[in-house]
Amino acid sequence: MADLEKMIGSKITEFRLHKKATQAQLAEEVNVSVETISRMERGVAFPSLKTMDKIATALGVALKDFFDFGTGKKLDKTCEREIAKINAFLRSYNKNEISLAHKVLKDVFSWLGKSK
C-alpha cells in the first residue's frame, strides 16, 4: 500500500505544480491543513476518496488521473518528485519546445555517458 500512497502523492504534486499552486493554496481549497497536503504528497498519509475528489476538482483534473501511473519502471520517491517537477514545467511549452528540450536532455545524458 505504501507504494500506492507515494505514487498518488507524486500525482498530487505533479498536478499542483502544473497549476502553479502552493500547498497552502491547495489546502485552503480542499479545506485541510497544509501539513495534510504535505503528508499526502510525501505518501505518508492517504486521502479519503472524498478528499481526493476535492483535490481533483481544485486542481482541474479527473479523479481517475491520480491512478494513471503508466507502465514505466518504479523509481524512488525522490526521482518521482523530480520527474513530476519536470513534467509540470514542460506543460507550459508547445510541442516544438518540448521536443527541443527532449533533444537537449538526450544530448546531455549522452555526453555524461548515460544515453538510453
All heavy atoms as an XYZ file, in Angstrom:
915
protein
N       0.818     -1.204      0.000
C       0.000      0.000      0.000
C       0.856      1.260      0.000
O       0.489      2.245     -0.602
C      -0.931     -0.024      1.216
C      -1.851      1.167      1.288
S      -3.158      1.138      0.085
C      -4.537      0.899      1.143
N       2.013      1.210      0.647
C       2.856      2.405      0.727
C       3.263      2.898     -0.657
O       3.359      4.097     -0.880
C       4.078      2.129      1.583
N       3.518      1.975     -1.597
C       3.874      2.391     -2.951
C       2.730      3.163     -3.598
O       2.954      4.170     -4.258
C       4.227      1.185     -3.823
C       5.610      0.627     -3.502
O       6.420      1.338     -2.896
O       5.863     -0.531     -3.883
N       1.509      2.690     -3.413
C       0.342      3.372     -3.973
C       0.224      4.776     -3.377
O      -0.036      5.743     -4.102
C      -0.936      2.578     -3.710
C      -2.233      3.211     -4.206
C      -2.207      3.358     -5.728
C      -3.425      2.380     -3.778
N       0.424      4.898     -2.089
C       0.354      6.207     -1.437
C       1.397      7.158     -2.018
O       1.100      8.325     -2.284
C       0.549      6.053      0.074
C      -0.616      5.348      0.747
C      -0.320      4.938      2.169
O       0.843      5.005      2.601
O      -1.273      4.527      2.855
N       2.600      6.668     -2.256
C       3.665      7.505     -2.813
C       3.365      7.889     -4.256
O       3.607      9.027     -4.671
C       5.008      6.791     -2.706
C       5.507      6.707     -1.274
C       6.800      5.947     -1.171
C       7.196      5.838      0.292
N       8.383      5.031      0.486
N       2.832      6.944     -5.041
C       2.525      7.240     -6.436
C       1.409      8.276     -6.538
O       1.488      9.201     -7.351
C       2.167      5.951     -7.182
C       3.360      5.041     -7.391
S       3.054      3.603     -8.448
C       1.854      2.684     -7.510
N       0.386      8.137     -5.712
C      -0.701      9.119     -5.722
C      -0.186     10.456     -5.198
O      -0.531     11.512     -5.729
C      -1.919      8.610     -4.932
C      -2.585      7.483     -5.725
C      -2.917      9.742     -4.657
C      -3.745      6.813     -5.056
N       0.653     10.425     -4.189
C       1.262     11.657     -3.684
C       2.047     12.386     -4.763
O       1.973     13.612     -4.881
N       2.779     11.625     -5.569
C       3.527     12.231     -6.674
C       2.593     12.855     -7.693
O       2.886     13.916     -8.253
C       4.401     11.178     -7.377
O       5.478     10.806     -6.564
N       1.458     12.212     -7.929
C       0.467     12.757     -8.862
C      -0.108     14.070     -8.321
O      -0.280     15.029     -9.073
C      -0.662     11.759     -9.121
C      -0.256     10.593     -9.969
C      -0.032     11.036    -11.388
C       0.174      9.863    -12.300
N       0.274     10.276    -13.699
N      -0.410     14.097     -7.036
C      -0.927     15.331     -6.434
C       0.093     16.447     -6.618
O      -0.250     17.552     -7.038
C      -1.271     15.127     -4.938
C      -2.443     14.148     -4.784
C      -1.609     16.472     -4.274
C      -2.705     13.702     -3.346
N       1.361     16.137     -6.334
C       2.422     17.136     -6.502
C       2.505     17.597     -7.952
O       2.571     18.802     -8.226
C       3.786     16.550     -6.079
O       3.712     16.117     -4.725
C       4.896     17.579     -6.227
N       2.506     16.646     -8.874
C       2.606     16.969    -10.301
C       1.484     17.903    -10.733
O       1.721     18.938    -11.361
C       2.556     15.679    -11.129
C       2.553     15.911    -12.623
C       2.383     14.625    -13.414
O       2.652     13.520    -12.876
O       1.959     14.719    -14.578
N       0.246     17.553    -10.386
C      -0.898     18.366    -10.803
C      -0.894     19.728    -10.111
O      -1.248     20.737    -10.713
C      -2.216     17.632    -10.540
C      -2.359     16.344    -11.322
C      -2.933     15.237    -10.734
C      -1.914     16.242    -12.637
C      -3.078     14.054    -11.446
C      -2.053     15.070    -13.357
C      -2.636     13.963    -12.760
N      -0.471     19.751     -8.844
C      -0.423     21.022     -8.111
C       0.614     21.955     -8.729
O       0.358     23.145     -8.942
C      -0.106     20.775     -6.633
C      -0.026     22.073     -5.812
C       0.287     21.809     -4.354
N       1.519     21.099     -4.126
C       2.749     21.651     -4.206
N       2.888     22.923     -4.532
N       3.823     20.918     -3.957
N       1.787     21.416     -9.046
C       2.836     22.229     -9.652
C       2.425     22.701    -11.045
O       2.736     23.822    -11.435
C       4.149     21.449     -9.716
C       4.812     21.164     -8.366
C       6.024     20.258     -8.556
C       5.191     22.448     -7.659
N       1.738     21.844    -11.777
C       1.257     22.237    -13.107
C       0.304     23.427    -13.008
O       0.344     24.336    -13.828
C       0.564     21.064    -13.798
C      -0.056     21.428    -15.106
N       0.681     21.821    -16.198
C      -1.343     21.476    -15.488
C      -0.136     22.097    -17.203
N      -1.367     21.898    -16.792
N      -0.518     23.429    -11.980
C      -1.457     24.531    -11.760
C      -0.750     25.754    -11.161
O      -1.337     26.820    -11.038
C      -2.604     24.087    -10.851
C      -3.708     25.111    -10.750
C      -4.880     24.643     -9.914
C      -5.891     25.773     -9.794
N      -7.007     25.437     -8.964
N       0.515     25.566    -10.794
C       1.314     26.624    -10.152
C       0.695     27.053     -8.815
O       0.662     28.238     -8.480
C       1.506     27.813    -11.088
C       2.313     27.498    -12.329
C       2.464     28.701    -13.219
C       3.415     28.492    -14.351
N       3.098     27.571    -15.368
N       0.201     26.076     -8.085
C      -0.405     26.326     -6.779
C       0.556     25.878     -5.680
O       1.324     24.938     -5.856
C      -1.726     25.561     -6.653
N       0.493     26.554     -4.563
C       1.282     26.148     -3.400
C       0.496     25.110     -2.612
O      -0.716     24.931     -2.807
C       1.575     27.345     -2.485
O       0.330     27.820     -1.948
C       2.308     28.452     -3.224
N       1.180     24.446     -1.710
C       0.482     23.514     -0.828
C      -0.560     24.252      0.001
O      -1.652     23.739      0.233
C       1.469     22.782      0.086
C       2.303     21.751     -0.629
C       3.235     21.005      0.305
O       3.556     21.466      1.405
N       3.687     19.841     -0.142
N      -0.239     25.455      0.403
C      -1.173     26.246      1.216
C      -2.437     26.583      0.418
O      -3.549     26.518      0.958
C      -0.503     27.522      1.706
N      -2.266     26.954     -0.839
C      -3.435     27.276     -1.669
C      -4.316     26.051     -1.869
O      -5.540     26.135     -1.776
C      -2.984     27.826     -3.028
C      -2.358     29.200     -2.927
C      -1.622     29.602     -4.196
O      -1.078     28.773     -4.920
N      -1.604     30.909     -4.464
N      -3.690     24.904     -2.144
C      -4.470     23.679     -2.325
C      -5.166     23.294     -1.021
O      -6.350     22.933     -1.028
C      -3.568     22.537     -2.802
C      -4.258     21.187     -3.021
C      -5.404     21.298     -4.022
C      -3.243     20.133     -3.465
N      -4.458     23.399      0.083
C      -5.046     23.062      1.382
C      -6.279     23.918      1.663
O      -7.304     23.405      2.133
C      -4.008     23.249      2.490
N      -6.184     25.192      1.337
C      -7.320     26.090      1.564
C      -8.522     25.690      0.699
O      -9.652     25.651      1.180
C      -6.916     27.530      1.270
C      -8.007     28.534      1.609
C      -7.544     29.972      1.419
O      -6.363     30.261      1.663
O      -8.390     30.796      1.024
N      -8.273     25.374     -0.564
C      -9.366     24.989     -1.461
C     -10.030     23.685     -1.038
O     -11.230     23.507     -1.224
C      -8.864     24.852     -2.901
C      -8.651     26.167     -3.605
C      -8.412     25.989     -5.087
O      -9.318     25.461     -5.770
O      -7.331     26.379     -5.551
N      -9.232     22.772     -0.494
C      -9.741     21.454     -0.111
C     -10.248     21.433      1.326
O     -10.915     20.500      1.748
C      -8.643     20.383     -0.351
C      -9.090     19.005      0.055
C      -8.215     20.374     -1.812
N      -9.921     22.490      2.066
C     -10.329     22.608      3.467
C      -9.640     21.579      4.370
O     -10.268     20.913      5.182
C     -11.853     22.544      3.621
C     -12.306     23.104      4.952
O     -11.652     23.963      5.532
N     -13.426     22.610      5.440
N      -8.314     21.456      4.161
C      -7.483     20.631      5.035
C      -6.253     21.460      5.401
O      -6.041     22.535      4.850
C      -7.045     19.302      4.355
C      -8.243     18.425      4.042
C      -6.214     19.547      3.110
N      -5.440     20.951      6.296
C      -4.237     21.696      6.692
C      -3.129     21.536      5.645
O      -3.134     20.579      4.858
C      -3.729     21.204      8.048
O      -3.183     19.895      7.922
N      -2.194     22.463      5.675
C      -1.034     22.381      4.791
C      -0.250     21.107      5.103
O       0.239     20.429      4.197
C      -0.128     23.632      4.938
C       1.131     23.502      4.105
C      -0.891     24.890      4.569
N      -0.153     20.783      6.368
C       0.538     19.554      6.779
C      -0.122     18.320      6.169
O       0.559     17.383      5.750
C       0.584     19.440      8.308
C       1.240     18.172      8.820
C       2.707     18.014      8.436
O       3.385     19.014      8.152
O       3.185     16.861      8.412
N      -1.435     18.320      6.078
C      -2.148     17.186      5.470
C      -1.771     17.046      4.000
O      -1.488     15.945      3.526
C      -3.677     17.353      5.626
O      -3.985     17.351      7.021
C      -4.427     16.236      4.936
N      -1.734     18.162      3.278
C      -1.330     18.128      1.868
C       0.103     17.627      1.763
O       0.421     16.771      0.938
C      -1.480     19.519      1.201
C      -2.950     19.959      1.159
C      -0.859     19.518     -0.202
C      -3.855     19.103      0.297
N       0.978     18.142      2.604
C       2.376     17.725      2.602
C       2.501     16.222      2.846
O       3.241     15.528      2.144
C       3.161     18.498      3.661
O       4.479     18.012      3.749
N       1.768     15.726      3.822
C       1.817     14.297      4.151
C       1.285     13.441      3.002
O       1.839     12.385      2.710
C       1.057     14.020      5.439
C       1.738     14.592      6.680
C       0.897     14.462      7.950
N       0.442     13.109      8.221
C       1.176     12.158      8.806
N       2.423     12.429      9.187
N       0.696     10.958      9.021
N       0.236     13.909      2.335
C      -0.300     13.174      1.191
C       0.707     13.154      0.050
O       0.925     12.124     -0.578
C      -1.631     13.777      0.728
C      -2.788     13.462      1.655
S      -4.374     13.989      0.990
C      -4.369     15.726      1.395
N       1.318     14.306     -0.233
C       2.279     14.386     -1.333
C       3.518     13.522     -1.078
O       4.103     12.986     -2.009
C       2.690     15.836     -1.592
C       1.593     16.644     -2.241
C       2.046     18.031     -2.674
O       3.208     18.411     -2.424
O       1.219     18.746     -3.285
N       3.888     13.379      0.174
C       5.045     12.541      0.512
C       4.685     11.066      0.606
O       5.559     10.217      0.757
C       5.659     12.996      1.836
C       6.379     14.331      1.720
C       6.991     14.767      3.027
N       5.953     15.245      3.931
C       5.838     14.919      5.219
N       6.710     14.128      5.774
N       4.862     15.403      5.955
N       3.398     10.745      0.527
C       2.965      9.354      0.622
C       2.902      8.842      2.038
O       2.831      7.643      2.278
N       2.913      9.760      3.006
C       2.842      9.388      4.419
C       1.391      9.188      4.841
O       1.089      8.360      5.692
C       3.517     10.471      5.294
C       3.369     10.169      6.770
C       4.986     10.607      4.919
N       0.493      9.941      4.222
C      -0.940      9.837      4.519
C      -1.685      9.585      3.216
O      -1.249     10.010      2.146
C      -1.451     11.119      5.167
N      -2.793      8.902      3.311
C      -3.596      8.588      2.139
C      -4.943      9.290      2.265
O      -5.642      9.110      3.262
C      -3.798      7.067      2.040
C      -4.282      6.618      0.704
C      -3.429      6.621     -0.381
C      -5.581      6.198      0.535
C      -3.866      6.202     -1.623
C      -6.030      5.782     -0.701
C      -5.168      5.781     -1.788
N      -5.303     10.095      1.262
C      -6.571     10.825      1.353
C      -7.772      9.907      1.162
O      -7.685      8.887      0.470
C      -6.475     11.829      0.193
C      -5.556     11.182     -0.789
C      -4.579     10.388      0.030
N      -8.882     10.282      1.758
C     -10.123      9.554      1.510
C     -10.552      9.821      0.074
O     -10.073     10.763     -0.575
C     -11.219     10.023      2.476
O     -11.591     11.362      2.153
N     -11.447      9.036     -0.431
C     -11.949      9.235     -1.787
C     -12.619     10.601     -1.915
O     -12.449     11.296     -2.916
C     -12.933      8.115     -2.153
C     -13.329      8.013     -3.610
C     -12.110      7.911     -4.511
C     -14.235      6.816     -3.823
N     -13.332     11.008     -0.872
C     -13.989     12.313     -0.870
C     -12.947     13.439     -0.958
O     -13.111     14.394     -1.719
C     -14.835     12.462      0.393
C     -15.661     13.709      0.434
C     -16.575     13.714      1.666
C     -17.447     14.943      1.674
N     -18.395     14.943      2.781
N     -11.868     13.318     -0.191
C     -10.807     14.326     -0.232
C     -10.106     14.319     -1.583
O      -9.805     15.374     -2.138
C      -9.791     14.098      0.905
O     -10.477     14.177      2.161
C      -8.672     15.124      0.877
N      -9.880     13.125     -2.132
C      -9.256     13.043     -3.452
C     -10.125     13.724     -4.507
O      -9.608     14.388     -5.405
C      -8.994     11.592     -3.843
C      -7.817     10.989     -3.118
S      -7.420      9.335     -3.684
C      -6.795      9.679     -5.312
N     -11.437     13.573     -4.389
C     -12.348     14.223     -5.325
C     -12.246     15.740     -5.187
O     -12.234     16.465     -6.193
C     -13.780     13.748     -5.080
C     -14.739     14.275     -6.132
O     -14.438     14.149     -7.332
O     -15.797     14.820     -5.747
N     -12.144     16.236     -3.959
C     -11.976     17.680     -3.738
C     -10.657     18.169     -4.330
O     -10.593     19.240     -4.930
C     -12.028     18.007     -2.236
C     -13.395     17.879     -1.618
C     -13.309     18.205     -0.131
C     -14.638     18.054      0.573
N     -14.513     18.368      2.010
N      -9.595     17.381     -4.160
C      -8.285     17.746     -4.702
C      -8.350     17.781     -6.223
O      -7.855     18.717     -6.854
C      -7.189     16.773     -4.207
C      -6.955     16.942     -2.700
C      -5.882     16.982     -4.975
C      -6.079     15.868     -2.079
N      -8.975     16.764     -6.813
C      -9.108     16.712     -8.269
C      -9.854     17.936     -8.790
O      -9.427     18.569     -9.765
C      -9.827     15.424     -8.689
N     -10.938     18.289     -8.130
C     -11.723     19.464     -8.533
C     -10.880     20.732     -8.407
O     -10.856     21.560     -9.318
C     -12.998     19.573     -7.674
O     -13.783     18.390     -7.881
C     -13.809     20.796     -8.042
N     -10.175     20.866     -7.292
C      -9.351     22.060     -7.063
C      -8.231     22.178     -8.096
O      -7.863     23.286     -8.490
C      -8.764     22.028     -5.656
N      -7.707     21.044     -8.550
C      -6.590     21.055     -9.486
C      -7.033     20.965    -10.948
O      -6.203     21.023    -11.856
C      -5.607     19.925     -9.154
C      -4.930     20.032     -7.786
C      -4.060     18.809     -7.520
C      -4.108     21.306     -7.690
N      -8.333     20.792    -11.153
C      -8.860     20.746    -12.516
C      -8.511     19.486    -13.278
O      -8.297     19.512    -14.485
N      -8.442     18.364    -12.561
C      -8.159     17.081    -13.199
C      -9.267     16.095    -12.854
O     -10.044     16.319    -11.925
C      -6.789     16.501    -12.761
C      -5.654     17.437    -13.148
C      -6.746     16.220    -11.274
N      -9.331     15.012    -13.602
C     -10.293     13.956    -13.314
C      -9.761     13.083    -12.187
O      -8.537     12.897    -12.064
C     -10.544     13.109    -14.556
N     -10.642     12.555    -11.390
C     -10.245     11.690    -10.277
C      -9.409     10.515    -10.772
O      -8.421     10.128    -10.153
C     -11.488     11.204     -9.525
C     -11.278     10.412     -8.255
C     -10.471     11.204     -7.236
C     -12.618     10.015     -7.657
N      -9.753      9.974    -11.926
C      -9.035      8.820    -12.465
C      -7.573      9.144    -12.799
O      -6.732      8.249    -12.821
C      -9.732      8.268    -13.709
C      -9.682      9.175    -14.914
C     -10.367      8.531    -16.113
C     -10.322      9.420    -17.323
N      -9.012      9.625    -17.883
N      -7.269     10.417    -13.030
C      -5.899     10.807    -13.376
C      -4.899     10.500    -12.264
O      -3.715     10.320    -12.529
C      -5.834     12.292    -13.735
C      -6.577     12.613    -15.021
O      -6.834     11.691    -15.815
O      -6.912     13.796    -15.218
N      -5.372     10.426    -11.038
C      -4.483     10.100     -9.922
C      -4.000      8.654     -9.991
O      -3.038      8.282     -9.334
C      -5.173     10.337     -8.574
C      -5.392     11.786     -8.260
C      -6.669     12.313     -8.244
C      -4.330     12.628     -7.995
C      -6.886     13.649     -7.959
C      -4.526     13.969     -7.712
C      -5.816     14.476     -7.697
N      -4.697      7.834    -10.781
C      -4.377      6.411    -10.854
C      -3.726      6.031    -12.174
O      -3.533      4.856    -12.461
C      -5.645      5.586    -10.625
C      -6.265      5.856     -9.290
C      -7.290      6.777     -9.155
C      -5.799      5.220     -8.151
C      -7.861      7.051     -7.923
C      -6.354      5.485     -6.910
C      -7.380      6.405     -6.790
N      -3.362      7.004    -12.981
C      -2.704      6.748    -14.256
C      -1.200      6.768    -14.025
O      -0.554      7.805    -14.118
C      -3.115      7.799    -15.294
C      -2.522      7.528    -16.659
O      -1.970      6.424    -16.870
O      -2.606      8.418    -17.517
N      -0.646      5.598    -13.726
C       0.763      5.507    -13.369
C       1.650      5.091    -14.531
O       2.856      5.042    -14.394
C       0.968      4.527    -12.212
C       0.138      4.841    -11.011
C      -0.763      3.924    -10.519
C       0.241      6.068    -10.381
C      -1.532      4.219     -9.408
C      -0.534      6.372     -9.275
C      -1.420      5.435     -8.793
N       1.052      4.754    -15.666
C       1.851      4.295    -16.799
C       2.451      2.939    -16.508
O       2.156      2.302    -15.507
N       3.331      2.517    -17.393
C       3.926      1.186    -17.236
C       5.433      1.250    -17.065
O       6.115      0.262    -17.211
C       3.597      0.307    -18.467
O       4.077      0.983    -19.632
C       2.111      0.050    -18.580
N       5.950      2.430    -16.776
C       7.400      2.589    -16.624
C       7.920      1.895    -15.382
O       7.175      1.446    -14.525
N       9.248      1.825    -15.310
C       9.853      1.195    -14.135
C       9.604      2.047    -12.894
O       9.436      3.259    -12.980
C      11.348      0.976    -14.350
C      12.162      2.247    -14.413
C      13.629      1.925    -14.598
C      14.427      3.223    -14.561
N      15.835      3.017    -14.652
N       9.583      1.398    -11.747
C       9.348      2.111    -10.493
C      10.622      2.822    -10.065
O      11.703      2.275    -10.114
C       8.899      1.142     -9.402
C       7.548      0.564     -9.670
C       7.010     -0.144     -8.466
C       5.618     -0.653     -8.820
N       4.840     -0.949     -7.669
N      10.443      4.074     -9.660
C      11.561      4.877     -9.185
C      11.332      5.240     -7.734
O      10.205      5.184     -7.239
C      11.662      6.158    -10.030
C      11.863      5.959    -11.532
C      11.743      7.288    -12.250
C      13.206      5.320    -11.820
N      12.387      5.626     -7.069
C      12.201      6.023     -5.679
C      11.457      7.354     -5.603
O      11.273      8.045     -6.601
C      13.529      6.062     -4.918
C      14.473      7.166     -5.365
O      14.003      8.235     -5.797
O      15.692      6.969     -5.269
N      11.015      7.684     -4.417
C      10.175      8.867     -4.196
C      10.839     10.152     -4.675
O      10.195     11.009     -5.276
C       9.826      8.954     -2.706
C       8.934     10.116     -2.350
C       8.486     10.040     -0.917
C       9.456     10.742     -0.032
N       9.021     10.857      1.348
N      12.121     10.290     -4.454
C      12.835     11.496     -4.857
C      12.832     11.635     -6.374
O      12.570     12.719     -6.897
C      14.290     11.469     -4.337
O      14.268     11.288     -2.926
C      15.016     12.745     -4.671
N      13.083     10.547     -7.078
C      13.064     10.578     -8.542
C      11.670     10.918     -9.050
O      11.523     11.718     -9.977
C      13.516      9.243     -9.122
S      15.286      8.946     -8.962
N      10.649     10.301     -8.477
C       9.277     10.574     -8.904
C       8.927     12.043     -8.716
O       8.285     12.658     -9.565
C       8.281      9.694     -8.130
C       8.331      8.230     -8.485
C       7.839      7.917     -9.889
O       7.246      8.797    -10.568
O       8.050      6.782    -10.333
N       9.355     12.622     -7.619
C       9.070     14.031     -7.346
C       9.783     14.930     -8.370
O       9.203     15.878     -8.872
C       9.504     14.391     -5.922
C       9.122     15.801     -5.505
C       9.359     16.051     -4.035
N       8.662     15.148     -3.164
C       7.373     15.235     -2.847
N       6.649     16.191     -3.354
N       6.810     14.370     -2.043
N      11.026     14.603     -8.694
C      11.772     15.398     -9.677
C      11.155     15.264    -11.065
O      11.058     16.248    -11.803
C      13.249     14.997     -9.698
C      13.998     15.349     -8.423
C      13.905     16.826     -8.059
O      14.092     17.694     -8.937
O      13.641     17.131     -6.882
N      10.718     14.071    -11.417
C      10.049     13.871    -12.704
C       8.745     14.666    -12.747
O       8.410     15.279    -13.764
C       9.805     12.367    -12.971
C      11.138     11.679    -13.252
C       8.833     12.159    -14.131
C      11.068     10.159    -13.286
N       8.027     14.682    -11.643
C       6.782     15.462    -11.574
C       7.070     16.948    -11.779
O       6.318     17.645    -12.465
C       6.083     15.233    -10.229
N       8.167     17.443    -11.218
C       8.538     18.853    -11.393
C       8.862     19.148    -12.857
O       8.436     20.170    -13.400
C       9.747     19.205    -10.523
C       9.461     19.273     -9.045
C      10.751     19.582     -8.308
C      10.599     19.511     -6.815
N      11.885     19.735     -6.124
N       9.619     18.242    -13.500
C       9.968     18.432    -14.909
C       8.708     18.394    -15.767
O       8.513     19.236    -16.651
C      10.975     17.356    -15.372
C      12.321     17.564    -14.682
C      11.127     17.371    -16.899
C      13.290     16.404    -14.841
N       7.843     17.447    -15.492
C       6.590     17.313    -16.239
C       5.741     18.572    -16.102
O       5.235     19.114    -17.092
C       5.831     16.077    -15.749
C       4.691     15.707    -16.646
O       4.515     16.252    -17.725
N       3.906     14.749    -16.205
N       5.590     19.059    -14.898
C       4.805     20.276    -14.666
C       5.427     21.469    -15.379
O       4.725     22.291    -15.973
C       4.680     20.546    -13.168
N       6.747     21.556    -15.348
C       7.453     22.649    -16.019
C       7.215     22.622    -17.527
O       6.891     23.632    -18.143
C       8.946     22.547    -15.708
C       9.807     23.521    -16.471
C       9.886     24.839    -16.085
C      10.527     23.102    -17.577
C      10.668     25.744    -16.789
C      11.312     23.996    -18.290
C      11.382     25.324    -17.892
N       7.330     21.434    -18.124
C       7.207     21.315    -19.580
C       5.791     21.551    -20.094
O       5.611     21.914    -21.257
C       7.707     19.942    -20.038
C       9.213     19.722    -19.933
C       9.554     18.281    -20.280
C       9.971     20.682    -20.829
N       4.789     21.358    -19.265
C       3.398     21.513    -19.706
C       3.078     22.925    -20.196
O       2.123     23.116    -20.925
C       2.439     21.133    -18.589
C       2.362     19.650    -18.349
C       1.353     19.350    -17.247
N       1.368     17.968    -16.890
C       0.608     17.038    -17.446
N      -0.231     17.363    -18.395
N       0.672     15.790    -17.059
N       3.873     23.897    -19.826
C       3.585     25.269    -20.239
C       4.213     25.612    -21.593
O       4.080     26.731    -22.060
C       4.064     26.254    -19.168
O       5.466     26.170    -19.035
N       4.871     24.646    -22.220
C       5.524     24.887    -23.504
C       4.805     24.138    -24.633
O       4.073     23.187    -24.387
C       7.001     24.465    -23.435
C       7.779     25.353    -22.495
C       7.956     25.010    -21.160
C       8.293     26.559    -22.932
C       8.636     25.840    -20.288
C       8.979     27.402    -22.069
C       9.148     27.030    -20.752
O       9.809     27.857    -19.900
N       5.071     24.572    -25.869
C       4.423     23.912    -27.005
C       5.223     22.681    -27.433
O       6.319     22.420    -26.929
C       4.213     24.895    -28.173
C       5.522     25.347    -28.809
O       6.459     24.563    -28.985
N       5.588     26.628    -29.160
N       4.663     21.954    -28.396
C       5.250     20.689    -28.835
C       6.691     20.856    -29.317
O       7.561     20.054    -28.982
C       4.388     20.090    -29.950
C       4.891     18.787    -30.472
C       4.014     18.278    -31.599
C       4.614     17.031    -32.204
N       3.895     16.589    -33.388
N       6.961     21.883    -30.105
C       8.313     22.088    -30.631
C       9.317     22.378    -29.523
O      10.449     21.891    -29.550
C       8.321     23.222    -31.666
C       7.582     22.850    -32.926
O       7.457     21.673    -33.260
N       7.079     23.843    -33.637
N       8.917     23.180    -28.545
C       9.801     23.496    -27.428
C      10.070     22.259    -26.571
O      11.193     22.039    -26.124
C       9.199     24.621    -26.585
C       9.136     25.948    -27.330
C       8.247     26.975    -26.661
O       7.232     26.592    -26.038
O       8.562     28.176    -26.783
N       9.046     21.448    -26.375
C       9.208     20.214    -25.594
C      10.117     19.250    -26.341
O      10.991     18.606    -25.748
C       7.839     19.581    -25.282
C       7.066     20.483    -24.320
C       8.002     18.180    -24.697
C       5.618     20.093    -24.136
N       9.950     19.164    -27.653
C      10.805     18.303    -28.471
C      12.264     18.755    -28.377
O      13.180     17.928    -28.239
C      10.322     18.322    -29.920
O      11.126     17.507    -30.720
N      12.485     20.052    -28.422
C      13.834     20.592    -28.289
C      14.416     20.256    -26.911
O      15.573     19.836    -26.800
C      13.833     22.109    -28.519
C      15.176     22.816    -28.335
C      16.206     22.281    -29.323
C      15.000     24.318    -28.491
N      13.605     20.416    -25.863
C      14.065     20.095    -24.503
C      14.445     18.616    -24.409
O      15.457     18.261    -23.785
C      12.982     20.442    -23.486
N      13.670     17.757    -25.037
C      13.961     16.321    -25.033
C      15.299     16.051    -25.710
O      16.138     15.299    -25.200
C      12.835     15.558    -25.736
C      13.073     14.094    -25.805
N      13.293     13.448    -26.992
C      13.145     13.151    -24.830
C      13.491     12.164    -26.756
N      13.409     11.961    -25.453
N      15.536     16.690    -26.865
C      16.807     16.510    -27.577
C      17.985     17.004    -26.739
O      19.032     16.352    -26.683
C      16.767     17.250    -28.914
C      15.871     16.585    -29.930
C      15.786     17.401    -31.209
C      14.767     16.797    -32.149
N      14.574     17.614    -33.348
N      17.798     18.135    -26.075
C      18.865     18.674    -25.226
C      19.165     17.702    -24.083
O      20.338     17.418    -23.796
C      18.491     20.079    -24.688
C      19.450     20.528    -23.591
C      18.454     21.095    -25.824
N      18.125     17.182    -23.446
C      18.335     16.224    -22.355
C      19.052     14.976    -22.853
O      19.954     14.454    -22.177
C      17.004     15.846    -21.705
C      16.446     16.840    -20.699
C      15.048     16.424    -20.257
C      17.365     16.963    -19.494
N      18.645     14.473    -24.020
C      19.319     13.297    -24.580
C      20.790     13.588    -24.830
O      21.655     12.752    -24.535
C      18.632     12.861    -25.882
C      17.345     12.101    -25.645
C      16.648     11.724    -26.939
C      17.444     10.743    -27.729
N      16.719     10.254    -28.919
N      21.088     14.778    -25.361
C      22.480     15.145    -25.620
C      23.277     15.258    -24.321
O      24.416     14.801    -24.242
C      22.564     16.463    -26.395
C      22.155     16.323    -27.853
O      22.072     15.179    -28.353
O      21.903     17.366    -28.492
N      22.675     15.858    -23.315
C      23.353     15.998    -22.024
C      23.675     14.628    -21.438
O      24.805     14.358    -21.013
C      22.507     16.833    -21.026
C      23.046     16.714    -19.608
C      22.452     18.285    -21.467
N      22.695     13.724    -21.454
C      22.935     12.399    -20.881
C      23.878     11.571    -21.744
O      24.649     10.756    -21.221
C      21.620     11.669    -20.613
C      20.934     12.177    -19.381
C      19.859     13.053    -19.465
C      21.378     11.804    -18.118
C      19.248     13.539    -18.334
C      20.772     12.288    -16.967
C      19.706     13.156    -17.076
N      23.865     11.790    -23.045
C      24.824     11.124    -23.923
C      26.241     11.601    -23.591
O      27.169     10.804    -23.497
C      24.484     11.422    -25.382
O      25.442     10.838    -26.233
N      26.372     12.899    -23.395
C      27.652     13.491    -23.034
C      28.144     12.925    -21.695
O      29.339     12.708    -21.504
C      27.522     15.008    -22.976
C      28.783     15.713    -22.608
C      29.882     15.915    -23.388
C      29.088     16.299    -21.342
N      30.841     16.602    -22.695
C      30.379     16.842    -21.421
C      28.387     16.408    -20.138
C      30.982     17.494    -20.364
C      28.995     17.057    -19.089
C      30.282     17.588    -19.201
N      27.209     12.679    -20.789
C      27.560     12.119    -19.480
C      27.821     10.612    -19.559
O      28.200      9.992    -18.572
C      26.438     12.385    -18.467
C      26.240     13.831    -18.040
C      24.963     13.964    -17.209
C      27.443     14.345    -17.280
N      27.581     10.021    -20.729
C      27.785      8.590    -20.892
C      26.632      7.753    -20.372
O      26.801      6.595    -20.038
N      25.453      8.346    -20.296
C      24.288      7.654    -19.751
C      23.149      7.632    -20.764
O      22.001      7.751    -20.418
C      23.823      8.301    -18.460
C      24.857      8.251    -17.378
C      24.331      8.806    -16.096
C      25.404      8.663    -15.018
N      24.894      8.802    -13.703
N      23.459      7.503    -22.020
C      22.445      7.521    -23.076
C      21.609      6.239    -23.026
O      22.117      5.163    -22.793
C      23.125      7.649    -24.432
O      22.173      7.712    -25.449
N      20.302      6.414    -23.289
C      19.382      5.266    -23.317
C      18.624      5.278    -24.589
O      18.337      6.227    -25.180
C      18.433      5.314    -22.135
C      19.177      5.118    -20.843
C      18.284      4.718    -19.743
C      19.142      4.514    -18.509
N      18.612      3.818    -17.485
